[in-house]
Amino acid sequence: MPKVSADQLPTLAEWNSRYIDYVLNFTKGKKTAAARILGINRRTLYRRNKAKGKDMPLDEIPIHHAQPE
């Protein structure tokens, strides 16, 4: 395993944010499906996106349609 210093590791908040983005991309922006996969309420998904600085209606979040690995 490569040596990594602690400051190179993402925080839990960063992982959480990345995973939410990943799931939204995976569901092609379908918030209800994303919330179901994440195990949270759709409203909670909206609040978490707002907290990340994505203060816009969920339907306006840009989706990049990345293929999950």
Secondary structure, DSSP 8 states (H G I E B T S, - for coil): -----GGGS--HHHHHHHHHHHHHHHTTT-HHHHHHHHTS-HHHHHHHHHHTT--S-GGGS--------
